[in-house]
Amino acid sequence: MSADPFLTPADWNEELAGDWAGRLDDRAADDMQVRLRLRVCQLAGLQPGGHAVELGCGTGPLLADLADAVGPSGTVLGMEPQPVFAERARARLAGHPAVTVHTGPAQALPLADASADAVLAQTVLIHLAPATLDAVLAEARRVLKPGGRLVSVDQDAGTRVIDHPDRQTTRAIIDYAIPHGYMFDGTIRLAQAAMDGGAITPEEGKRWIGQLHELAQAGSFLASINYYVTAAGLNRSGPHSAVS
């Protein structure tokens, strides 16, 4: 089994999907995530009357910000392969008539060529297999207007920092995370994935998780990971990009 459950979200049962939906909603409410979404909207360069697409919209927090950016005369399309996520996004955006949530993959957008002003993906592209990623980027380019923008927000597993006394096991867990793309969950689930994948032994994993609990109880737990926001503008001669 892959360490990254987001490789196949459409295959989840309702219980697992509901659990992850709650986690996504909790994360979206964090003040840092609120500021990040505002920055993403700024980079998209959307104007009233514009047309935006979000790939992998999850439960819809960014869709609400995009709807505000394009106003009642614009349109926003959210693409989400996970049915429970898509239904929650529809419920969240019920008061925004300009927003449509489509249950389906990002490599098959129900849009005409050169019809979107911006295509956005927040912590989505990192969860795609290479062949799927190529197809998604090609589809995004197809639907973007000349001058349109592709904006992606993703994490870099190589920058993950976990303050833990067992440096060797910590490094093994992080090294396991990088090639498997497992960056979306908390550190305890990360350790469990490393155990399941054979990167560390069950004994090492249980000891490491126990020490992590001790750190948290003592108020000295620290973990961090870098986010990168990339915005690329499309013109007839090719893409031009900037990183924030």
Stockholm file with secondary structure:
# STOCKHOLM 1.0

chainA/1-244         MSADPFLTPADWNEELAGDWAGRLDDRAADDMQVRLRLRVCQLAGLQPGGHAVELGCGTGPLLADLADAVGPSGTVLGMEPQPVFAERARARLAGHPAVTVHTGPAQALPLADASADAVLAQTVLIHLAPATLDAVLAEARRVLKPGGRLVSVDQDAGTRVIDHPDRQTTRAIIDYAIPHGYMFDGTIRLAQAAMDGGAITPEEGKRWIGQLHELAQAGSFLASINYYVTAAGLNRSGPHSAVS
#=GR chainA/1-244 SS CCSCGGGSGGGCCHHHHHHHHHHHHHHHTSHHHHHHHHHHHHHHTCCTTCEEEEESCTTSHHHHHHHHHHCTTSEEEEEESCHHHHHHHHHHTTTCTTEEEEESCTTSCSSCTTCEEEEEEESCGGGSCHHHHHHHHHHHHHHEEEEEEEEEEEEEEEEEEECCSCHHHHHHHHHHHHHHTCCSSCHHHHHHHHHHTTSSCHHHHHHHHHHHHHHHHTTCCCEEEEEEEEEEEEETTEEEEEEC
#=GC SS_cons         CCSCGGGSGGGCCHHHHHHHHHHHHHHHTSHHHHHHHHHHHHHHTCCTTCEEEEESCTTSHHHHHHHHHHCTTSEEEEEESCHHHHHHHHHHTTTCTTEEEEESCTTSCSSCTTCEEEEEEESCGGGSCHHHHHHHHHHHHHHEEEEEEEEEEEEEEEEEEECCSCHHHHHHHHHHHHHHTCCSSCHHHHHHHHHHTTSSCHHHHHHHHHHHHHHHHTTCCCEEEEEEEEEEEEETTEEEEEEC
//
